[in-house]
Amino acid sequence: MSLSRRLFLAASLATSLASFATAASAQVKEIRIDYATYNPVSLVLKDKGFLEKELAKDGISVRWVQSLGSNKALEFLNAGSLDFGSTAGAAALIGKINGNPIKSIYVYSRPEWTALVTRKDTGITKVEDLKGKRVAVTRGTDPHIFLVRALQEAKLTEKDVKLVLLQHPDGRTALERGDVDAWAGLDPLMAAAEVESGATLFYRNAGANTWGVLNVSEAFAKDNPALVSKVLKAYEEARAYSLANPAELKKTLVAYTKLPEPVIERQLERTELTHSTIGQPQVDTILAAGLALQQAGVITPDTNVKAVVDVLIDRSFATASR
């Protein structure tokens, strides 16, 4: 075959692939994405309409779905009712191990959003005091993973406590009513429990909080890489706006959470928004959490945790490193 013929065929193939990609994107009429109070950038993104503006030229609308926890975001992604969902990194790993077809593609925060919380009257001051106690937790979320790791360090397991499975808002309520002795908390509800009812964070470990990551369904990412990039471009705009306008960020959180400013200030003190690129730091943190969970018996011994993390983290959509 002549060189000119080969070049012609190569050009034709490239044109066909480009046309196919354009056609695939053109078939998307709506992007379904979540917002969550544990993901402040998502609230700014929704409030400012950056994503709607970015997609308007393509005639694509945006459907916003609220996630009350990583478990719900993962549930929606697995069911196909979300294209993009925000979770904790370790929660995304558990979802991936359980067969959830997702990719983690972006960092929206580096938070200390979970700790173990109790009331002042329980006498609980350390993890060892939880033995035989009732602990509220939302299974499949970073607070749940945080609790498992804390128990492991104290030579305890989930069997040594009485887990009360509740969504995060109900966990706070159960603690304040005295229905449970402790709660694996999540901000901003945890901050609200501190400020409004005097709850105590009796065990903290910032390093065991895994990053806040944005996930996309594998099928959507494969079929619509250009649209994924546009979503992340809008996310970056919202993150930059949040950093440049802290008062506006606080105002937005107050509006969505219906919580007073002192509570939101406490949440934001524990939330770093200066990262966005997903890469080795996230791999290391998620892997450490996964190996700890495997040692605790939450992940089966035959699971290759490192291999799953490597498949979960997709760096191909990485934004400029921060």
C-alpha positions as protocol buffer text, in pm:
chain_id: "A"
residue {
  index: 1
  type: MET
  ca { x: 0 y: 0 z: 0 }
}
residue {
  index: 2
  type: SER
  ca { x: 137 y: 342 z: -94 }
}
residue {
  index: 3
  type: LEU
  ca { x: 225 y: 600 z: 168 }
}
residue {
  index: 4
  type: SER
  ca { x: -40 y: 838 z: 36 }
}
residue {
  index: 5
  type: ARG
  ca { x: -302 y: 563 z: 56 }
}
residue {
  index: 6
  type: ARG
  ca { x: -208 y: 482 z: 416 }
}
residue {
  index: 7
  type: LEU
  ca { x: -219 y: 849 z: 512 }
}
residue {
  index: 8
  type: PHE
  ca { x: -561 y: 882 z: 350 }
}
residue {
  index: 9
  type: LEU
  ca { x: -697 y: 583 z: 540 }
}
residue {
  index: 10
  type: ALA
  ca { x: -551 y: 709 z: 868 }
}
residue {
  index: 11
  type: ALA
  ca { x: -706 y: 1051 z: 815 }
}
residue {
  index: 12
  type: SER
  ca { x: -1040 y: 892 z: 729 }
}
residue {
  index: 13
  type: LEU
  ca { x: -1030 y: 678 z: 1042 }
}
residue {
  index: 14
  type: ALA
  ca { x: -949 y: 979 z: 1261 }
}
residue {
  index: 15
  type: THR
  ca { x: -1235 y: 1174 z: 1106 }
}
residue {
  index: 16
  type: SER
  ca { x: -1473 y: 884 z: 1160 }
}
residue {
  index: 17
  type: LEU
  ca { x: -1371 y: 847 z: 1524 }
}
residue {
  index: 18
  type: ALA
  ca { x: -1410 y: 1220 z: 1582 }
}
residue {
  index: 19
  type: SER
  ca { x: -1752 y: 1214 z: 1419 }
}
residue {
  index: 20
  type: PHE
  ca { x: -1852 y: 915 z: 1633 }
}
residue {
  index: 21
  type: ALA
  ca { x: -1741 y: 1093 z: 1951 }
}
residue {
  index: 22
  type: THR
  ca { x: -1930 y: 1405 z: 1850 }
}
residue {
  index: 23
  type: ALA
  ca { x: -2240 y: 1200 z: 1773 }
}
residue {
  index: 24
  type: ALA
  ca { x: -2218 y: 1023 z: 2110 }
}
residue {
  index: 25
  type: SER
  ca { x: -2199 y: 1357 z: 2290 }
}
residue {
  index: 26
  type: ALA
  ca { x: -2480 y: 1494 z: 2077 }
}
residue {
  index: 27
  type: GLN
  ca { x: -2708 y: 1216 z: 2203 }
}
residue {
  index: 28
  type: VAL
  ca { x: -2671 y: 1339 z: 2561 }
}
residue {
  index: 29
  type: LYS
  ca { x: -2957 y: 1576 z: 2636 }
}
residue {
  index: 30
  type: GLU
  ca { x: -2917 y: 1592 z: 3012 }
}
residue {
  index: 31
  type: ILE
  ca { x: -2635 y: 1548 z: 3262 }
}
residue {
  index: 32
  type: ARG
  ca { x: -2733 y: 1420 z: 3604 }
}
residue {
  index: 33
  type: ILE
  ca { x: -2505 y: 1535 z: 3883 }
}
residue {
  index: 34
  type: ASP
  ca { x: -2531 y: 1547 z: 4260 }
}
residue {
  index: 35
  type: TYR
  ca { x: -2493 y: 1819 z: 4517 }
}
residue {
  index: 36
  type: ALA
  ca { x: -2422 y: 1761 z: 4885 }
}
residue {
  index: 37
  type: THR
  ca { x: -2363 y: 1969 z: 5196 }
}
residue {
  index: 38
  type: TYR
  ca { x: -2041 y: 1773 z: 5256 }
}
residue {
  index: 39
  type: ASN
  ca { x: -1922 y: 1899 z: 4915 }
}
residue {
  index: 40
  type: PRO
  ca { x: -1926 y: 2281 z: 4938 }
}
residue {
  index: 41
  type: VAL
  ca { x: -1798 y: 2324 z: 4583 }
}
residue {
  index: 42
  type: SER
  ca { x: -2102 y: 2139 z: 4447 }
}
residue {
  index: 43
  type: LEU
  ca { x: -2331 y: 2390 z: 4618 }
}
residue {
  index: 44
  type: VAL
  ca { x: -2149 y: 2683 z: 4459 }
}
residue {
  index: 45
  type: LEU
  ca { x: -2155 y: 2505 z: 4124 }
}
residue {
  index: 46
  type: LYS
  ca { x: -2531 y: 2460 z: 4150 }
}
residue {
  index: 47
  type: ASP
  ca { x: -2596 y: 2807 z: 4288 }
}
residue {
  index: 48
  type: LYS
  ca { x: -2392 y: 2996 z: 4027 }
}
residue {
  index: 49
  type: GLY
  ca { x: -2503 y: 2798 z: 3724 }
}
residue {
  index: 50
  type: PHE
  ca { x: -2149 y: 2752 z: 3590 }
}
residue {
  index: 51
  type: LEU
  ca { x: -2228 y: 2406 z: 3453 }
}
residue {
  index: 52
  type: GLU
  ca { x: -2550 y: 2516 z: 3286 }
}
residue {
  index: 53
  type: LYS
  ca { x: -2359 y: 2794 z: 3110 }
}
residue {
  index: 54
  type: GLU
  ca { x: -2086 y: 2555 z: 2999 }
}
residue {
  index: 55
  type: LEU
  ca { x: -2335 y: 2308 z: 2852 }
}
residue {
  index: 56
  type: ALA
  ca { x: -2581 y: 2557 z: 2705 }
}
residue {
  index: 57
  type: LYS
  ca { x: -2394 y: 2573 z: 2374 }
}
residue {
  index: 58
  type: ASP
  ca { x: -2443 y: 2196 z: 2338 }
}
residue {
  index: 59
  type: GLY
  ca { x: -2813 y: 2213 z: 2421 }
}
residue {
  index: 60
  type: ILE
  ca { x: -2760 y: 1995 z: 2728 }
}
residue {
  index: 61
  type: SER
  ca { x: -2956 y: 2053 z: 3047 }
}
residue {
  index: 62
  type: VAL
  ca { x: -2852 y: 1970 z: 3404 }
}
residue {
  index: 63
  type: ARG
  ca { x: -3049 y: 1767 z: 3657 }
}
residue {
  index: 64
  type: TRP
  ca { x: -2937 y: 1815 z: 4018 }
}
residue {
  index: 65
  type: VAL
  ca { x: -2984 y: 1531 z: 4267 }
}
residue {
  index: 66
  type: GLN
  ca { x: -2908 y: 1571 z: 4637 }
}
residue {
  index: 67
  type: SER
  ca { x: -2683 y: 1312 z: 4803 }
}
residue {
  index: 68
  type: LEU
  ca { x: -2715 y: 1276 z: 5180 }
}
residue {
  index: 69
  type: GLY
  ca { x: -2399 y: 1066 z: 5205 }
}
residue {
  index: 70
  type: SER
  ca { x: -2142 y: 878 z: 4998 }
}
residue {
  index: 71
  type: ASN
  ca { x: -2359 y: 568 z: 5021 }
}
residue {
  index: 72
  type: LYS
  ca { x: -2647 y: 745 z: 4849 }
}
residue {
  index: 73
  type: ALA
  ca { x: -2425 y: 894 z: 4578 }
}
residue {
  index: 74
  type: LEU
  ca { x: -2283 y: 547 z: 4509 }
}
residue {
  index: 75
  type: GLU
  ca { x: -2630 y: 396 z: 4511 }
}
residue {
  index: 76
  type: PHE
  ca { x: -2749 y: 650 z: 4254 }
}
residue {
  index: 77
  type: LEU
  ca { x: -2442 y: 596 z: 4036 }
}
residue {
  index: 78
  type: ASN
  ca { x: -2485 y: 220 z: 4047 }
}
residue {
  index: 79
  type: ALA
  ca { x: -2851 y: 249 z: 3956 }
}
residue {
  index: 80
  type: GLY
  ca { x: -2774 y: 474 z: 3661 }
}
residue {
  index: 81
  type: SER
  ca { x: -2970 y: 769 z: 3800 }
}
residue {
  index: 82
  type: LEU
  ca { x: -2653 y: 981 z: 3831 }
}
residue {
  index: 83
  type: ASP
  ca { x: -2372 y: 1043 z: 3584 }
}
residue {
  index: 84
  type: PHE
  ca { x: -2154 y: 1222 z: 3841 }
}
residue {
  index: 85
  type: GLY
  ca { x: -2156 y: 1171 z: 4218 }
}
residue {
  index: 86
  type: SER
  ca { x: -1944 y: 1307 z: 4504 }
}
residue {
  index: 87
  type: THR
  ca { x: -1813 y: 1072 z: 4771 }
}
residue {
  index: 88
  type: ALA
  ca { x: -1523 y: 1011 z: 5002 }
}
residue {
  index: 89
  type: GLY
  ca { x: -1232 y: 835 z: 4836 }
}
residue {
  index: 90
  type: ALA
  ca { x: -1246 y: 527 z: 5058 }
}
residue {
  index: 91
  type: ALA
  ca { x: -1622 y: 496 z: 5006 }
}
residue {
  index: 92
  type: ALA
  ca { x: -1563 y: 503 z: 4630 }
}
residue {
  index: 93
  type: LEU
  ca { x: -1312 y: 219 z: 4676 }
}
residue {
  index: 94
  type: ILE
  ca { x: -1565 y: 6 z: 4864 }
}
residue {
  index: 95
  type: GLY
  ca { x: -1820 y: 76 z: 4592 }
}
residue {
  index: 96
  type: LYS
  ca { x: -1572 y: -27 z: 4323 }
}
residue {
  index: 97
  type: ILE
  ca { x: -1485 y: -349 z: 4507 }
}
residue {
  index: 98
  type: ASN
  ca { x: -1857 y: -426 z: 4527 }
}
residue {
  index: 99
  type: GLY
  ca { x: -1894 y: -390 z: 4151 }
}
residue {
  index: 100
  type: ASN
  ca { x: -2002 y: -26 z: 4116 }
}
residue {
  index: 101
  type: PRO
  ca { x: -1884 y: 79 z: 3766 }
}
residue {
  index: 102
  type: ILE
  ca { x: -1728 y: 415 z: 3852 }
}
residue {
  index: 103
  type: LYS
  ca { x: -1412 y: 616 z: 3802 }
}
residue {
  index: 104
  type: SER
  ca { x: -1282 y: 876 z: 4049 }
}
residue {
  index: 105
  type: ILE
  ca { x: -1170 y: 1173 z: 3838 }
}
residue {
  index: 106
  type: TYR
  ca { x: -1146 y: 1489 z: 4049 }
}
residue {
  index: 107
  type: VAL
  ca { x: -1080 y: 1618 z: 4402 }
}
residue {
  index: 108
  type: TYR
  ca { x: -1334 y: 1864 z: 4541 }
}
residue {
  index: 109
  type: SER
  ca { x: -1194 y: 1890 z: 4894 }
}
residue {
  index: 110
  type: ARG
  ca { x: -939 y: 1770 z: 5144 }
}
residue {
  index: 111
  type: PRO
  ca { x: -1155 y: 1763 z: 5456 }
}
residue {
  index: 112
  type: GLU
  ca { x: -1147 y: 1657 z: 5814 }
}
residue {
  index: 113
  type: TRP
  ca { x: -1515 y: 1593 z: 5789 }
}
residue {
  index: 114
  type: THR
  ca { x: -1554 y: 1299 z: 6022 }
}
residue {
  index: 115
  type: ALA
  ca { x: -1471 y: 1220 z: 6385 }
}
residue {
  index: 116
  type: LEU
  ca { x: -1624 y: 1013 z: 6662 }
}
residue {
  index: 117
  type: VAL
  ca { x: -1875 y: 1219 z: 6857 }
}
residue {
  index: 118
  type: THR
  ca { x: -2049 y: 1182 z: 7190 }
}
residue {
  index: 119
  type: ARG
  ca { x: -2247 y: 1383 z: 7443 }
}
residue {
  index: 120
  type: LYS
  ca { x: -2082 y: 1533 z: 7747 }
}
residue {
  index: 121
  type: ASP
  ca { x: -2278 y: 1308 z: 7983 }
}
residue {
  index: 122
  type: THR
  ca { x: -2176 y: 967 z: 7844 }
}
residue {
  index: 123
  type: GLY
  ca { x: -1835 y: 939 z: 8008 }
}
residue {
  index: 124
  type: ILE
  ca { x: -1686 y: 832 z: 7673 }
}
residue {
  index: 125
  type: THR
  ca { x: -1342 y: 986 z: 7625 }
}
residue {
  index: 126
  type: LYS
  ca { x: -1159 y: 733 z: 7408 }
}
residue {
  index: 127
  type: VAL
  ca { x: -1234 y: 468 z: 7147 }
}
residue {
  index: 128
  type: GLU
  ca { x: -1188 y: 186 z: 7398 }
}
residue {
  index: 129
  type: ASP
  ca { x: -1489 y: 324 z: 7589 }
}
residue {
  index: 130
  type: LEU
  ca { x: -1716 y: 230 z: 7298 }
}
residue {
  index: 131
  type: LYS
  ca { x: -1712 y: -140 z: 7387 }
}
residue {
  index: 132
  type: GLY
  ca { x: -2071 y: -250 z: 7434 }
}
residue {
  index: 133
  type: LYS
  ca { x: -2203 y: 97 z: 7345 }
}
residue {
  index: 134
  type: ARG
  ca { x: -2456 y: 201 z: 7079 }
}
residue {
  index: 135
  type: VAL
  ca { x: -2293 y: 385 z: 6791 }
}
residue {
  index: 136
  type: ALA
  ca { x: -2486 y: 553 z: 6509 }
}
residue {
  index: 137
  type: VAL
  ca { x: -2322 y: 520 z: 6167 }
}
residue {
  index: 138
  type: THR
  ca { x: -2406 y: 541 z: 5798 }
}
residue {
  index: 139
  type: ARG
  ca { x: -2269 y: 225 z: 5641 }
}
residue {
  index: 140
  type: GLY
  ca { x: -2057 y: 266 z: 5329 }
}
residue {
  index: 141
  type: THR
  ca { x: -1943 y: 622 z: 5405 }
}
residue {
  index: 142
  type: ASP
  ca { x: -1617 y: 776 z: 5522 }
}
residue {
  index: 143
  type: PRO
  ca { x: -1747 y: 804 z: 5882 }
}
residue {
  index: 144
  type: HIS
  ca { x: -1820 y: 430 z: 5879 }
}
residue {
  index: 145
  type: ILE
  ca { x: -1472 y: 354 z: 5744 }
}
residue {
  index: 146
  type: PHE
  ca { x: -1324 y: 597 z: 5998 }
}
residue {
  index: 147
  type: LEU
  ca { x: -1506 y: 414 z: 6280 }
}
residue {
  index: 148
  type: VAL
  ca { x: -1383 y: 73 z: 6164 }
}
residue {
  index: 149
  type: ARG
  ca { x: -1023 y: 194 z: 6153 }
}
residue {
  index: 150
  type: ALA
  ca { x: -1053 y: 363 z: 6495 }
}
residue {
  index: 151
  type: LEU
  ca { x: -1190 y: 43 z: 6648 }
}
residue {
  index: 152
  type: GLN
  ca { x: -911 y: -155 z: 6488 }
}
residue {
  index: 153
  type: GLU
  ca { x: -647 y: 69 z: 6644 }
}
residue {
  index: 154
  type: ALA
  ca { x: -815 y: 17 z: 6981 }
}
residue {
  index: 155
  type: LYS
  ca { x: -806 y: -363 z: 6933 }
}
residue {
  index: 156
  type: LEU
  ca { x: -1183 y: -370 z: 6883 }
}
residue {
  index: 157
  type: THR
  ca { x: -1413 y: -464 z: 6595 }
}
residue {
  index: 158
  type: GLU
  ca { x: -1767 y: -377 z: 6489 }
}
residue {
  index: 159
  type: LYS
  ca { x: -1880 y: -681 z: 6687 }
}
residue {
  index: 160
  type: ASP
  ca { x: -1763 y: -514 z: 7008 }
}
residue {
  index: 161
  type: VAL
  ca { x: -2012 y: -227 z: 6964 }
}
residue {
  index: 162
  type: LYS
  ca { x: -2381 y: -207 z: 6883 }
}
residue {
  index: 163
  type: LEU
  ca { x: -2408 y: -39 z: 6544 }
}
residue {
  index: 164
  type: VAL
  ca { x: -2725 y: 161 z: 6481 }
}
residue {
  index: 165
  type: LEU
  ca { x: -2751 y: 215 z: 6105 }
}
residue {
  index: 166
  type: LEU
  ca { x: -2887 y: 560 z: 6027 }
}
residue {
  index: 167
  type: GLN
  ca { x: -2836 y: 829 z: 5765 }
}
residue {
  index: 168
  type: HIS
  ca { x: -2615 y: 1114 z: 5886 }
}
residue {
  index: 169
  type: PRO
  ca { x: -2892 y: 1358 z: 5991 }
}
residue {
  index: 170
  type: ASP
  ca { x: -3069 y: 1085 z: 6187 }
}
residue {
  index: 171
  type: GLY
  ca { x: -2741 y: 986 z: 6353 }
}
residue {
  index: 172
  type: ARG
  ca { x: -2701 y: 1334 z: 6494 }
}
residue {
  index: 173
  type: THR
  ca { x: -3062 y: 1334 z: 6616 }
}
residue {
  index: 174
  type: ALA
  ca { x: -3021 y: 992 z: 6778 }
}
residue {
  index: 175
  type: LEU
  ca { x: -2712 y: 1110 z: 6965 }
}
residue {
  index: 176
  type: GLU
  ca { x: -2876 y: 1426 z: 7095 }
}
residue {
  index: 177
  type: ARG
  ca { x: -3189 y: 1237 z: 7203 }
}
residue {
  index: 178
  type: GLY
  ca { x: -2985 y: 982 z: 7392 }
}
residue {
  index: 179
  type: ASP
  ca { x: -3085 y: 692 z: 7165 }
}
residue {
  index: 180
  type: VAL
  ca { x: -2717 y: 616 z: 7100 }
}
residue {
  index: 181
  type: ASP
  ca { x: -2401 y: 674 z: 7299 }
}
residue {
  index: 182
  type: ALA
  ca { x: -2181 y: 788 z: 7012 }
}
residue {
  index: 183
  type: TRP
  ca { x: -2197 y: 879 z: 6647 }
}
residue {
  index: 184
  type: ALA
  ca { x: -1955 y: 859 z: 6357 }
}
residue {
  index: 185
  type: GLY
  ca { x: -2021 y: 1216 z: 6254 }
}
residue {
  index: 186
  type: LEU
  ca { x: -2007 y: 1406 z: 5928 }
}
residue {
  index: 187
  type: ASP
  ca { x: -1983 y: 1780 z: 5870 }
}
residue {
  index: 188
  type: PRO
  ca { x: -2170 y: 2010 z: 5865 }
}
residue {
  index: 189
  type: LEU
  ca { x: -2399 y: 1808 z: 6095 }
}
residue {
  index: 190
  type: MET
  ca { x: -2104 y: 1726 z: 6320 }
}
residue {
  index: 191
  type: ALA
  ca { x: -2016 y: 2095 z: 6348 }
}
residue {
  index: 192
  type: ALA
  ca { x: -2379 y: 2170 z: 6429 }
}
residue {
  index: 193
  type: ALA
  ca { x: -2379 y: 1911 z: 6707 }
}
residue {
  index: 194
  type: GLU
  ca { x: -2065 y: 2073 z: 6852 }
}
residue {
  index: 195
  type: VAL
  ca { x: -2187 y: 2432 z: 6834 }
}
residue {
  index: 196
  type: GLU
  ca { x: -2556 y: 2387 z: 6908 }
}
residue {
  index: 197
  type: SER
  ca { x: -2568 y: 2102 z: 7159 }
}
residue {
  index: 198
  type: GLY
  ca { x: -2217 y: 2088 z: 7302 }
}
residue {
  index: 199
  type: ALA
  ca { x: -2130 y: 1750 z: 7152 }
}
residue {
  index: 200
  type: THR
  ca { x: -1770 y: 1638 z: 7197 }
}
residue {
  index: 201
  type: LEU
  ca { x: -1537 y: 1508 z: 6927 }
}
residue {
  index: 202
  type: PHE
  ca { x: -1363 y: 1250 z: 7146 }
}
residue {
  index: 203
  type: TYR
  ca { x: -1158 y: 1091 z: 6869 }
}
residue {
  index: 204
  type: ARG
  ca { x: -1006 y: 1279 z: 6575 }
}
residue {
  index: 205
  type: ASN
  ca { x: -755 y: 1170 z: 6312 }
}
residue {
  index: 206
  type: ALA
  ca { x: -733 y: 1407 z: 6018 }
}
residue {
  index: 207
  type: GLY
  ca { x: -511 y: 1169 z: 5821 }
}
residue {
  index: 208
  type: ALA
  ca { x: -773 y: 894 z: 5828 }
}
residue {
  index: 209
  type: ASN
  ca { x: -1027 y: 1119 z: 5654 }
}
residue {
  index: 210
  type: THR
  ca { x: -1005 y: 1029 z: 5285 }
}
residue {
  index: 211
  type: TRP
  ca { x: -1030 y: 1297 z: 5019 }
}
residue {
  index: 212
  type: GLY
  ca { x: -1357 y: 1419 z: 4872 }
}
residue {
  index: 213
  type: VAL
  ca { x: -1366 y: 1286 z: 4515 }
}
residue {
  index: 214
  type: LEU
  ca { x: -1601 y: 1329 z: 4221 }
}
residue {
  index: 215
  type: ASN
  ca { x: -1691 y: 1005 z: 4047 }
}
residue {
  index: 216
  type: VAL
  ca { x: -1833 y: 941 z: 3703 }
}
residue {
  index: 217
  type: SER
  ca { x: -1995 y: 629 z: 3566 }
}
residue {
  index: 218
  type: GLU
  ca { x: -1753 y: 431 z: 3350 }
}
residue {
  index: 219
  type: ALA
  ca { x: -1997 y: 416 z: 3061 }
}
residue {
  index: 220
  type: PHE
  ca { x: -2051 y: 793 z: 3059 }
}
residue {
  index: 221
  type: ALA
  ca { x: -1678 y: 863 z: 3074 }
}
residue {
  index: 222
  type: LYS
  ca { x: -1606 y: 620 z: 2791 }
}
residue {
  index: 223
  type: ASP
  ca { x: -1879 y: 755 z: 2564 }
}
residue {
  index: 224
  type: ASN
  ca { x: -1849 y: 1125 z: 2648 }
}
residue {
  index: 225
  type: PRO
  ca { x: -1493 y: 1224 z: 2744 }
}
residue {
  index: 226
  type: ALA
  ca { x: -1541 y: 1577 z: 2609 }
}
residue {
  index: 227
  type: LEU
  ca { x: -1846 y: 1628 z: 2832 }
}
residue {
  index: 228
  type: VAL
  ca { x: -1656 y: 1497 z: 3134 }
}
residue {
  index: 229
  type: SER
  ca { x: -1391 y: 1760 z: 3069 }
}
residue {
  index: 230
  type: LYS
  ca { x: -1659 y: 2029 z: 3047 }
}
residue {
  index: 231
  type: VAL
  ca { x: -1806 y: 1922 z: 3382 }
}
residue {
  index: 232
  type: LEU
  ca { x: -1462 y: 1943 z: 3542 }
}
residue {
  index: 233
  type: LYS
  ca { x: -1402 y: 2282 z: 3383 }
}
residue {
  index: 234
  type: ALA
  ca { x: -1720 y: 2409 z: 3549 }
}
residue {
  index: 235
  type: TYR
  ca { x: -1619 y: 2243 z: 3878 }
}
residue {
  index: 236
  type: GLU
  ca { x: -1285 y: 2424 z: 3861 }
}
residue {
  index: 237
  type: GLU
  ca { x: -1467 y: 2752 z: 3807 }
}
residue {
  index: 238
  type: ALA
  ca { x: -1678 y: 2686 z: 4116 }
}
residue {
  index: 239
  type: ARG
  ca { x: -1375 y: 2585 z: 4324 }
}
residue {
  index: 240
  type: ALA
  ca { x: -1182 y: 2896 z: 4219 }
}
residue {
  index: 241
  type: TYR
  ca { x: -1486 y: 3111 z: 4301 }
}
residue {
  index: 242
  type: SER
  ca { x: -1514 y: 2946 z: 4643 }
}
residue {
  index: 243
  type: LEU
  ca { x: -1151 y: 3021 z: 4726 }
}
residue {
  index: 244
  type: ALA
  ca { x: -1174 y: 3379 z: 4602 }
}
residue {
  index: 245
  type: ASN
  ca { x: -1505 y: 3450 z: 4777 }
}
residue {
  index: 246
  type: PRO
  ca { x: -1505 y: 3283 z: 5121 }
}
residue {
  index: 247
  type: ALA
  ca { x: -1792 y: 3501 z: 5244 }
}
residue {
  index: 248
  type: GLU
  ca { x: -2005 y: 3392 z: 4947 }
}
residue {
  index: 249
  type: LEU
  ca { x: -1911 y: 3030 z: 5007 }
}
residue {
  index: 250
  type: LYS
  ca { x: -2023 y: 3058 z: 5368 }
}
residue {
  index: 251
  type: LYS
  ca { x: -2345 y: 3228 z: 5260 }
}
residue {
  index: 252
  type: THR
  ca { x: -2418 y: 2950 z: 5011 }
}
residue {
  index: 253
  type: LEU
  ca { x: -2361 y: 2679 z: 5271 }
}
residue {
  index: 254
  type: VAL
  ca { x: -2587 y: 2857 z: 5519 }
}
residue {
  index: 255
  type: ALA
  ca { x: -2860 y: 2877 z: 5254 }
}
residue {
  index: 256
  type: TYR
  ca { x: -2845 y: 2508 z: 5164 }
}
residue {
  index: 257
  type: THR
  ca { x: -2793 y: 2363 z: 5511 }
}
residue {
  index: 258
  type: LYS
  ca { x: -3021 y: 2604 z: 5698 }
}
residue {
  index: 259
  type: LEU
  ca { x: -2753 y: 2606 z: 5967 }
}
residue {
  index: 260
  type: PRO
  ca { x: -2624 y: 2920 z: 6144 }
}
residue {
  index: 261
  type: GLU
  ca { x: -2300 y: 3089 z: 6043 }
}
residue {
  index: 262
  type: PRO
  ca { x: -2095 y: 2968 z: 6345 }
}
residue {
  index: 263
  type: VAL
  ca { x: -2167 y: 2609 z: 6244 }
}
residue {
  index: 264
  type: ILE
  ca { x: -2064 y: 2666 z: 5883 }
}
residue {
  index: 265
  type: GLU
  ca { x: -1752 y: 2848 z: 5997 }
}
residue {
  index: 266
  type: ARG
  ca { x: -1658 y: 2540 z: 6200 }
}
residue {
  index: 267
  type: GLN
  ca { x: -1712 y: 2316 z: 5896 }
}
residue {
  index: 268
  type: LEU
  ca { x: -1503 y: 2539 z: 5671 }
}
residue {
  index: 269
  type: GLU
  ca { x: -1218 y: 2547 z: 5925 }
}
residue {
  index: 270
  type: ARG
  ca { x: -1185 y: 2175 z: 5858 }
}
residue {
  index: 271
  type: THR
  ca { x: -1228 y: 2190 z: 5480 }
}
residue {
  index: 272
  type: GLU
  ca { x: -940 y: 2259 z: 5242 }
}
residue {
  index: 273
  type: LEU
  ca { x: -1030 y: 2346 z: 4882 }
}
residue {
  index: 274
  type: THR
  ca { x: -683 y: 2409 z: 4739 }
}
residue {
  index: 275
  type: HIS
  ca { x: -656 y: 2077 z: 4556 }
}
residue {
  index: 276
  type: SER
  ca { x: -834 y: 1947 z: 4248 }
}
residue {
  index: 277
  type: THR
  ca { x: -604 y: 1713 z: 4056 }
}
residue {
  index: 278
  type: ILE
  ca { x: -651 y: 1349 z: 4141 }
}
residue {
  index: 279
  type: GLY
  ca { x: -328 y: 1153 z: 4162 }
}
residue {
  index: 280
  type: GLN
  ca { x: -75 y: 988 z: 4391 }
}
residue {
  index: 281
  type: PRO
  ca { x: -177 y: 1154 z: 4721 }
}
residue {
  index: 282
  type: GLN
  ca { x: -530 y: 1022 z: 4675 }
}
residue {
  index: 283
  type: VAL
  ca { x: -403 y: 681 z: 4567 }
}
residue {
  index: 284
  type: ASP
  ca { x: -189 y: 659 z: 4880 }
}
residue {
  index: 285
  type: THR
  ca { x: -467 y: 767 z: 5118 }
}
residue {
  index: 286
  type: ILE
  ca { x: -734 y: 545 z: 4964 }
}
residue {
  index: 287
  type: LEU
  ca { x: -498 y: 248 z: 4950 }
}
residue {
  index: 288
  type: ALA
  ca { x: -405 y: 292 z: 5317 }
}
residue {
  index: 289
  type: ALA
  ca { x: -773 y: 297 z: 5410 }
}
residue {
  index: 290
  type: GLY
  ca { x: -843 y: -8 z: 5195 }
}
residue {
  index: 291
  type: LEU
  ca { x: -560 y: -211 z: 5345 }
}
residue {
  index: 292
  type: ALA
  ca { x: -672 y: -117 z: 5697 }
}
residue {
  index: 293
  type: LEU
  ca { x: -1027 y: -228 z: 5614 }
}
residue {
  index: 294
  type: GLN
  ca { x: -895 y: -552 z: 5470 }
}
residue {
  index: 295
  type: GLN
  ca { x: -699 y: -616 z: 5790 }
}
residue {
  index: 296
  type: ALA
  ca { x: -1017 y: -544 z: 5987 }
}
residue {
  index: 297
  type: GLY
  ca { x: -1208 y: -801 z: 5781 }
}
residue {
  index: 298
  type: VAL
  ca { x: -1435 y: -554 z: 5601 }
}
residue {
  index: 299
  type: ILE
  ca { x: -1267 y: -630 z: 5266 }
}
residue {
  index: 300
  type: THR
  ca { x: -1208 y: -995 z: 5181 }
}
residue {
  index: 301
  type: PRO
  ca { x: -849 y: -1126 z: 5200 }
}
residue {
  index: 302
  type: ASP
  ca { x: -847 y: -1228 z: 4833 }
}
residue {
  index: 303
  type: THR
  ca { x: -919 y: -874 z: 4711 }
}
residue {
  index: 304
  type: ASN
  ca { x: -623 y: -705 z: 4542 }
}
residue {
  index: 305
  type: VAL
  ca { x: -684 y: -364 z: 4695 }
}
residue {
  index: 306
  type: LYS
  ca { x: -401 y: -191 z: 4511 }
}
residue {
  index: 307
  type: ALA
  ca { x: -525 y: -318 z: 4175 }
}
residue {
  index: 308
  type: VAL
  ca { x: -876 y: -190 z: 4248 }
}
residue {
  index: 309
  type: VAL
  ca { x: -742 y: 152 z: 4352 }
}
residue {
  index: 310
  type: ASP
  ca { x: -539 y: 171 z: 4032 }
}
residue {
  index: 311
  type: VAL
  ca { x: -850 y: 98 z: 3826 }
}
residue {
  index: 312
  type: LEU
  ca { x: -1067 y: 337 z: 4031 }
}
residue {
  index: 313
  type: ILE
  ca { x: -845 y: 645 z: 3996 }
}
residue {
  index: 314
  type: ASP
  ca { x: -857 y: 791 z: 3644 }
}
residue {
  index: 315
  type: ARG
  ca { x: -598 y: 1062 z: 3595 }
}
residue {
  index: 316
  type: SER
  ca { x: -676 y: 1119 z: 3227 }
}
residue {
  index: 317
  type: PHE
  ca { x: -909 y: 1410 z: 3307 }
}
residue {
  index: 318
  type: ALA
  ca { x: -665 y: 1569 z: 3553 }
}
residue {
  index: 319
  type: THR
  ca { x: -680 y: 1945 z: 3589 }
}
residue {
  index: 320
  type: ALA
  ca { x: -378 y: 2164 z: 3656 }
}
residue {
  index: 321
  type: SER
  ca { x: -194 y: 2046 z: 3965 }
}
residue {
  index: 322
  type: ARG
  ca { x: -243 y: 2252 z: 4281 }
}
